[in-house]
Amino acid sequence: MALAQVTEQTFEQEVLHSELPVMVEFGAEWCGPCKTVAPELAALSQELEGKAKIVTVDIDKSPMLARALGVQSVPTFVIFHNGQPAGGKAGAMRRAELRALIDPFLPRTAGALKPEEVAELLKRGQISLVDTREAPVFARAHLPSATNLPL
């Protein structure tokens, strides 16, 4: 599946006005690392369908856009959230690294907690951790406050 190609003319509509977080890959046809990362981006795009958009910008076809965003090497990835650049990184990356870039901006499932929120609730004694592994495995390694209740 080919990713949507964004130009200087379509950037505002496709990226800045998007209700979803957008990962923009700035690349070029001649860029070897861009070709290497393309399948990873396509797979991530399918994985995040309906949660985020992933688009590409060819810096040779949209040089003013690349210059305005300070792109100095390709590939460069920029995350846009609520119409603003919110993060980014340059260089070829694997799917897990790309996912980690956009994860903080993805919508959360209702009731889902962030790790910091879980830590705070643990500290206040409002939740308890339950480890359902067998006792010998639990004895080898477990979180300090966890209770063991094997299945």
N, CA, C and O of each residue as an XYZ file, in Angstrom:
604
protein
N       0.837     -1.182      0.000
C       0.000      0.000      0.000
C       0.881      1.244      0.000
O       1.720      1.414      0.885
N       0.693      2.108     -0.984
C       1.482      3.329     -1.087
C       0.945      4.376     -0.118
O      -0.263      4.502      0.078
N       1.848      5.106      0.469
C       1.458      6.178      1.392
C       1.028      7.406      0.606
O       1.467      7.619     -0.524
N       0.169      8.207      1.215
C      -0.274      9.444      0.576
C       0.900     10.391      0.432
O       1.666     10.592      1.375
N       1.040     10.971     -0.745
C       2.095     11.945     -1.023
C       1.502     13.329     -0.798
O       0.486     13.674     -1.400
N       2.126     14.122      0.060
C       1.646     15.470      0.365
C       2.589     16.467     -0.298
O       3.803     16.266     -0.325
N       2.020     17.539     -0.830
C       2.809     18.591     -1.477
C       2.612     19.896     -0.718
O       1.853     19.959      0.249
N       3.307     20.937     -1.172
C       3.144     22.249     -0.557
C       1.697     22.726     -0.679
O       1.204     23.447      0.188
N       1.022     22.326     -1.749
C      -0.360     22.742     -1.972
C      -1.350     21.992     -1.078
O      -2.379     22.553     -0.701
N      -1.057     20.732     -0.732
C      -2.005     19.922      0.041
C      -1.628     19.780      1.512
O      -2.393     19.210      2.291
N      -0.461     20.288      1.905
C       0.049     20.108      3.260
C      -0.906     20.650      4.326
O      -1.193     19.969      5.310
N      -1.384     21.849      4.131
C      -2.257     22.459      5.137
C      -3.502     21.611      5.369
O      -3.863     21.336      6.514
N      -4.158     21.198      4.291
C      -5.386     20.410      4.423
C      -5.110     19.019      5.001
O      -5.816     18.575      5.906
N      -4.096     18.335      4.487
C      -3.832     16.948      4.871
C      -3.164     16.795      6.235
O      -3.385     15.802      6.929
N      -2.353     17.768      6.616
C      -1.571     17.641      7.857
C      -2.057     18.606      8.948
O      -2.428     18.179     10.042
N      -2.050     19.883      8.646
C      -2.359     20.873      9.676
C      -3.819     20.845     10.119
O      -4.125     21.170     11.267
N      -4.718     20.461      9.223
C      -6.139     20.430      9.573
C      -6.627     19.031      9.921
O      -7.829     18.824     10.092
N      -5.730     18.083     10.028
C      -6.116     16.706     10.343
C      -6.564     16.597     11.803
O      -5.943     17.161     12.704
N      -7.642     15.868     12.009
C      -8.112     15.612     13.375
C      -7.256     14.541     14.044
O      -7.203     14.453     15.271
N      -6.586     13.728     13.230
C      -5.724     12.660     13.750
C      -4.283     13.149     13.824
O      -3.908     14.070     13.098
N      -3.470     12.550     14.691
C      -2.035     12.855     14.646
C      -1.483     12.412     13.291
O      -1.949     11.426     12.719
N      -0.497     13.137     12.784
C       0.072     12.838     11.467
C       1.581     12.674     11.579
O       2.265     13.525     12.148
N       2.097     11.572     11.031
C       3.540     11.388     10.906
C       3.888     11.721      9.460
O       3.369     11.107      8.528
N       4.778     12.704      9.284
C       5.215     13.103      7.953
C       6.639     12.624      7.755
O       7.532     12.942      8.541
N       6.840     11.852      6.692
C       8.195     11.433      6.338
C       8.682     12.346      5.222
O       8.100     12.381      4.138
N       9.759     13.088      5.497
C      10.386     13.906      4.475
C      11.468     13.055      3.839
O      12.406     12.625      4.511
N      11.337     12.811      2.541
C      12.272     11.946      1.837
C      12.490     12.419      0.418
O      12.122     13.534      0.049
N      13.102     11.542     -0.378
C      13.362     11.848     -1.782
C      13.461     10.541     -2.553
O      13.771      9.494     -1.985
N      13.191     10.613     -3.860
C      13.248      9.420     -4.702
C      14.645      8.804     -4.729
O      14.777      7.584     -4.827
N      15.687      9.630     -4.644
C      17.063      9.160     -4.722
C      17.593      8.629     -3.382
O      18.717      8.130     -3.322
N      16.813      8.729     -2.328
C      17.259      8.399     -0.968
C      17.138      6.898     -0.683
O      16.033      6.360     -0.604
N      18.279      6.235     -0.530
C      18.290      4.801     -0.223
C      17.624      4.461      1.103
O      16.775      3.569      1.137
N      17.975      5.137      2.199
C      17.326      4.844      3.483
C      15.810      5.066      3.445
O      15.061      4.382      4.142
N      15.360      6.031      2.621
C      13.911      6.277      2.502
C      13.222      5.060      1.889
O      12.123      4.687      2.300
N      13.877      4.444      0.902
C      13.321      3.246      0.265
C      13.317      2.075      1.242
O      12.413      1.240      1.211
N      14.329      2.015      2.111
C      14.417      0.946      3.102
C      13.294      1.053      4.127
O      12.733      0.039      4.543
N      12.967      2.271      4.534
C      11.966      2.474      5.576
C      10.533      2.453      5.019
O       9.580      2.356      5.792
N      10.370      2.542      3.710
C       9.033      2.602      3.098
C       8.127      1.433      3.495
O       6.969      1.674      3.835
N       8.597      0.174      3.469
C       7.711     -0.921      3.882
C       7.313     -0.841      5.356
O       6.197     -1.214      5.718
N       8.222     -0.357      6.205
C       7.922     -0.196      7.628
C       6.826      0.856      7.818
O       5.914      0.678      8.625
N       6.929      1.952      7.066
C       5.919      3.013      7.143
C       4.565      2.521      6.652
O       3.533      2.826      7.250
N       4.572      1.756      5.555
C       3.319      1.230      5.003
C       2.651      0.295      6.011
O       1.437      0.360      6.206
N       3.433     -0.570      6.648
C       2.880     -1.497      7.648
C       2.342     -0.729      8.846
O       1.273     -1.056      9.362
N       3.068      0.281      9.293
C       2.620      1.083     10.428
C       1.353      1.856     10.071
O       0.463      2.013     10.907
N       1.271      2.332      8.850
C       0.090      3.050      8.392
C      -1.148      2.155      8.463
O      -2.214      2.594      8.894
N      -1.000      0.908      8.040
C      -2.119     -0.038      8.128
C      -2.475     -0.317      9.579
O      -3.652     -0.369      9.937
N      -1.457     -0.496     10.414
C      -1.655     -0.793     11.837
C      -2.402      0.333     12.552
O      -3.208      0.080     13.448
N      -2.129      1.572     12.152
C      -2.707      2.728     12.836
C      -3.901      3.336     12.087
O      -4.343      4.439     12.407
N      -4.409      2.621     11.108
C      -5.526      3.142     10.317
C      -6.683      3.565     11.228
O      -7.133      2.800     12.081
N      -7.150      4.794     11.028
C      -8.230      5.330     11.848
C      -7.758      5.978     13.139
O      -8.535      6.656     13.811
N      -6.472      5.777     13.500
C      -5.924      6.366     14.728
C      -4.914      7.466     14.420
O      -4.747      8.403     15.200
N      -4.237      7.343     13.264
C      -3.214      8.303     12.865
C      -3.048      8.236     11.351
O      -3.427      7.256     10.711
N      -2.473      9.299     10.793
C      -2.170      9.338      9.363
C      -0.664      9.320      9.199
O       0.071      9.903      9.996
N      -0.213      8.636      8.144
C       1.204      8.659      7.802
C       1.295      9.072      6.339
O       0.703      8.439      5.465
N       2.043     10.140      6.087
C       2.169     10.682      4.744
C       3.637     10.954      4.441
O       4.475     10.986      5.343
N       3.936     11.150      3.158
C       5.307     11.465      2.763
C       5.339     12.802      2.025
O       4.363     13.214      1.398
N       6.485     13.461      2.120
C       6.737     14.696      1.385
C       8.066     14.514      0.668
O       9.078     14.216      1.303
N       8.073     14.692     -0.651
C       9.297     14.628     -1.438
C       9.948     16.009     -1.364
O       9.385     16.990     -1.850
N      11.131     16.084     -0.759
C      11.771     17.387     -0.545
C      12.192     18.051     -1.856
O      12.358     19.270     -1.902
N      12.366     17.263     -2.927
C      12.724     17.840     -4.215
C      11.511     18.484     -4.880
O      11.654     19.441     -5.641
N      10.327     17.965     -4.596
C       9.098     18.508     -5.179
C       8.474     19.578     -4.281
O       7.665     20.376     -4.754
N       8.830     19.608     -3.013
C       8.296     20.589     -2.056
C       9.426     21.180     -1.218
O       9.430     21.032      0.004
N      10.388     21.850     -1.863
C      11.553     22.346     -1.124
C      11.226     23.433     -0.099
O      11.872     23.500      0.947
N      10.237     24.284     -0.376
C       9.901     25.356      0.574
C       9.352     24.772      1.871
O       9.618     25.295      2.953
N       8.597     23.702      1.762
C       8.029     23.036      2.939
C       9.139     22.430      3.794
O       9.147     22.578      5.016
N      10.070     21.749      3.141
C      11.192     21.153      3.866
C      12.033     22.229      4.539
O      12.464     22.065      5.680
N      12.261     23.317      3.838
C      13.056     24.417      4.397
C      12.340     25.052      5.594
O      12.962     25.340      6.617
N      11.031     25.266      5.457
C      10.253     25.893      6.536
C      10.264     25.064      7.810
O      10.190     25.611      8.910
N      10.356     23.739      7.665
C      10.360     22.864      8.837
C      11.770     22.459      9.264
O      11.933     21.627     10.156
N      12.779     23.039      8.636
C      14.161     22.801      9.047
C      14.686     21.415      8.738
O      15.574     20.921      9.433
N      14.149     20.777      7.703
C      14.618     19.440      7.328
C      15.985     19.567      6.671
O      16.137     20.249      5.657
N      16.980     18.902      7.260
C      18.346     18.992      6.753
C      18.867     17.680      6.204
O      19.885     17.657      5.512
N      18.174     16.576      6.506
C      18.588     15.286      5.974
C      17.342     14.432      5.767
O      16.284     14.692      6.341
N      17.492     13.419      4.942
C      16.362     12.515      4.688
C      16.786     11.092      4.998
O      17.943     10.740      4.766
N      15.897     10.270      5.509
C      14.545     10.627      5.894
C      14.518     11.371      7.235
O      15.329     11.123      8.128
N      13.564     12.280      7.338
C      13.261     12.961      8.596
C      11.780     12.765      8.859
O      10.954     12.924      7.959
N      11.450     12.422     10.082
C      10.064     12.173     10.474
C       9.626     13.256     11.442
O      10.314     13.539     12.424
N       8.468     13.865     11.160
C       7.924     14.904     12.039
C       6.496     14.505     12.389
O       5.701     14.158     11.515
N       6.184     14.559     13.677
C       4.835     14.256     14.150
C       4.088     15.572     14.313
O       4.584     16.498     14.955
N       2.899     15.653     13.733
C       2.031     16.817     13.892
C       0.833     16.403     14.719
O       0.180     15.400     14.434
N       0.552     17.191     15.751
C      -0.590     16.931     16.627
C      -1.324     18.252     16.822
O      -0.720     19.252     17.209
N      -2.617     18.253     16.557
C      -3.427     19.472     16.633
C      -2.848     20.583     15.765
O      -2.855     21.752     16.152
N      -2.343     20.207     14.584
C      -1.847     21.190     13.628
C      -0.477     21.762     13.913
O      -0.040     22.686     13.227
N       0.212     21.231     14.914
C       1.528     21.748     15.299
C       2.568     20.636     15.282
O       2.244     19.491     15.597
N       3.827     20.950     14.917
C       4.874     19.936     15.041
C       5.059     19.607     16.519
O       5.223     20.505     17.344
N       5.032     18.320     16.850
C       5.073     17.918     18.255
C       6.238     16.987     18.568
O       6.428     16.605     19.723
N       6.999     16.626     17.583
C       8.129     15.740     17.803
C       8.696     15.312     16.472
O       8.107     15.568     15.422
N       9.830     14.667     16.518
C      10.417     14.199     15.277
C      11.799     13.635     15.475
O      12.391     13.721     16.551
N      12.292     13.055     14.400
C      13.607     12.432     14.445
C      14.096     12.211     13.021
O      13.299     11.953     12.119
N      15.391     12.310     12.822
C      15.978     12.081     11.502
C      16.639     10.713     11.465
O      17.120     10.212     12.482
N      16.654     10.120     10.283
C      17.328      8.846     10.081
C      16.357      7.691      9.892
O      15.204      7.750     10.319
N      16.843      6.643      9.246
C      16.027      5.460      9.015
C      15.754      4.757     10.340
O      16.627      4.660     11.202
N      14.519      4.268     10.483
C      14.124      3.600     11.721
C      13.281      2.374     11.410
O      12.697      2.252     10.334
N      13.234      1.477     12.374
C      12.368      0.298     12.277
C      10.961      0.699     12.718
O      10.743      1.771     13.281
N      10.005     -0.208     12.439
C       8.606      0.070     12.756
C       8.402      0.377     14.242
O       7.645      1.286     14.584
N       9.067     -0.367     15.124
C       8.898     -0.137     16.568
C       9.356      1.266     16.959
O       8.725      1.912     17.796
N      10.447      1.742     16.362
C      10.944      3.088     16.658
C       9.984      4.148     16.123
O       9.742      5.165     16.774
N       9.443      3.900     14.933
C       8.478      4.823     14.345
C       7.214      4.874     15.195
O       6.652      5.942     15.438
N       6.779      3.694     15.643
C       5.584      3.616     16.488
C       5.815      4.379     17.793
O       4.922      5.080     18.269
N       6.999      4.244     18.365
C       7.310      4.939     19.622
C       7.263      6.461     19.445
O       6.934      7.183     20.385
N       7.588      6.946     18.248
C       7.535      8.385     17.982
C       6.102      8.917     18.028
O       5.854     10.010     18.536
N       5.163      8.134     17.494
C       3.790      8.622     17.378
C       2.889      8.174     18.529
O       1.838      8.771     18.759
N       3.289      7.132     19.251
C       2.466      6.596     20.345
C       1.944      7.640     21.335
O       0.763      7.598     21.679
N       2.775      8.573     21.805
C       2.270      9.531     22.799
C       1.108     10.399     22.301
O       0.409     11.018     23.104
N       0.902     10.446     20.987
C      -0.124     11.317     20.425
C      -1.372     10.559     19.971
O      -2.339     11.165     19.510
N      -1.343      9.237     20.103
C      -2.489      8.433     19.685
C      -3.612      8.541     20.710
O      -3.361      8.680     21.907
N      -4.856      8.474     20.228
C      -5.965      8.503     21.186
C      -5.917      7.274     22.087
O      -5.604      6.172     21.636
N      -6.230      7.476     23.365
C      -6.224      6.358     24.319
C      -7.602      5.737     24.381
O      -8.617      6.412     24.206
N      -7.621      4.444     24.633
C      -8.871      3.746     24.852
C      -9.481      4.262     26.150
O      -8.763      4.553     27.107
N     -10.794      4.374     26.181
C     -11.466      4.867     27.385
C     -11.045      4.031     28.592
O     -11.128      2.803     28.564
N     -10.596      4.698     29.643
C     -10.201      4.007     30.860
C      -8.749      3.562     30.889
O      -8.269      3.118     31.932
N      -8.032      3.667     29.768
C      -6.629      3.244     29.737
C      -5.780      4.205     30.561
O      -6.002      5.415     30.541
N      -4.820      3.666     31.276
C      -3.946      4.481     32.121
C      -2.545      4.539     31.537
O      -2.063      3.578     30.939
N      -1.904      5.678     31.720
C      -0.504      5.821     31.349
C       0.341      5.239     32.478
O      -0.124      5.180     33.616
N       1.573      4.807     32.193
C       2.431      4.251     33.251
C       2.600      5.187     34.446
O       2.639      4.731     35.589
N       2.702      6.501     34.189
C       2.862      7.448     35.293
C       1.622      7.460     36.181
O       1.720      7.598     37.400
N       0.449      7.312     35.552
C      -0.798      7.301     36.318
C      -0.887      6.049     37.194
O      -1.342      6.111     38.336
N      -0.445      4.906     36.642
C      -0.439      3.659     37.410
C       0.504      3.795     38.602
O       0.167      3.393     39.716
N       1.685      4.365     38.363
C       2.660      4.539     39.451
C       2.082      5.409     40.561
O       2.271      5.110     41.740
N       1.388      6.468     40.203
C       0.789      7.360     41.203
C      -0.304      6.647     41.994
O      -0.385      6.805     43.212
N      -1.142      5.867     41.319
C      -2.200      5.127     42.004
C      -1.622      4.064     42.936
O      -2.158      3.822     44.017
N      -0.519      3.429     42.511
C       0.162      2.461     43.371
C       0.702      3.139     44.625
O       0.558      2.630     45.737
N       1.326      4.297     44.425
C       1.924      5.032     45.536
C       0.856      5.409     46.569
O       1.109      5.368     47.773
N      -0.324      5.772     46.096
C      -1.411      6.165     46.991
C      -2.186      4.970     47.542
O      -3.091      5.137     48.359
N      -1.830      3.760     47.091
C      -2.507      2.563     47.571
C      -3.912      2.387     47.025
O      -4.732      1.694     47.627
N      -4.195      3.008     45.890
C      -5.527      2.935     45.313
C      -5.719      1.742     44.382
O      -6.850      1.389     44.047
N      -4.613      1.118     43.961
C      -4.690     -0.100     43.156
C      -3.664     -1.096     43.667
O      -2.716     -0.724     44.359
N      -3.856     -2.355     43.327
C      -2.902     -3.418     43.676
C      -2.532     -4.167     42.417
O      -3.370     -4.389     41.543
N      -1.273     -4.556     42.330
C      -0.812     -5.353     41.195
C      -0.989     -6.828     41.520
O      -0.652     -7.270     42.619
N      -1.517     -7.593     40.565
C      -1.694     -9.028     40.735
C      -0.895     -9.731     39.643
O      -1.078     -9.456     38.458
N      -0.019    -10.631     40.043
C       0.803    -11.417     39.128
C       0.234    -12.827     39.097
O       0.195    -13.504     40.125
N      -0.207    -13.276     37.923
C      -0.888    -14.580     37.822
C       0.035    -15.711     37.396
O      -0.440    -16.802     37.080
N       1.332    -15.480     37.381
C       2.267    -16.547     37.015
C       2.398    -17.552     38.156
O       2.032    -17.260     39.295
N       2.915    -18.723     37.847
C       3.127    -19.761     38.862
C       4.109    -19.256     39.923
O       4.971    -18.424     39.638
N       3.970    -19.767     41.144
C       4.760    -19.308     42.293
C       6.275    -19.340     42.069
O       6.948    -18.370     42.418
N       6.853    -20.436     41.491
C       8.311    -20.437     41.295
C       8.789    -19.320     40.351
O       9.857    -18.743     40.559
N       8.006    -19.025     39.335
C       8.368    -17.953     38.399
C       8.247    -16.603     39.104
O       9.116    -15.743     38.958
N       7.183    -16.421     39.859
C       6.975    -15.198     40.631
C       8.126    -14.985     41.615
O       8.592    -13.860     41.799
N       8.584    -16.078     42.248
C       9.659    -15.988     43.242
C      10.969    -15.504     42.612
O      11.755    -14.817     43.264
N      11.204    -15.863     41.339
C      12.445    -15.454     40.669
C      12.483    -13.957     40.397
O      13.519    -13.316     40.573
N      11.353    -13.399     39.969
C      11.326    -11.972     39.644
C       9.894    -11.466     39.624
O       9.012    -12.077     39.021
N       9.679    -10.346     40.289
C       8.362     -9.720     40.279
C       8.472     -8.267     40.728
O       9.480     -7.864     41.309
N       7.456     -7.503     40.461
C       7.422     -6.119     40.926
C       7.258     -6.126     42.441
O       6.509     -6.946     42.971
N       7.935     -5.238     43.140
C       7.942     -5.269     44.602
C       6.566     -5.284     45.271
O       6.390     -5.967     46.280
N       5.606     -4.563     44.747
C       4.311     -4.482     45.413
C       3.284     -5.499     44.899
O       2.127     -5.477     45.320
N       3.703     -6.389     43.991
C       2.766     -7.334     43.382
C       2.401     -8.462     44.335
O       3.206     -8.891     45.162
N       1.147     -8.937     44.195
C       0.646    -10.077     44.930
C       0.565    -11.243     43.952
O       0.148    -11.066     42.807
N       0.965    -12.444     44.402
C       0.935    -13.599     43.518
C      -0.353    -14.370     43.693
O      -0.654    -14.829     44.795
N      -1.121    -14.519     42.624
C      -2.350    -15.330     42.589
C      -2.296    -16.180     41.327
O      -2.874    -15.799     40.309
N      -1.605    -17.340     41.371
C      -1.484    -18.156     40.169
C      -2.852    -18.555     39.619
O      -3.795    -18.806     40.369
N      -2.933    -18.606     38.308
C      -4.173    -19.006     37.664
C      -4.484    -20.437     38.008
O      -5.498    -20.972     37.560
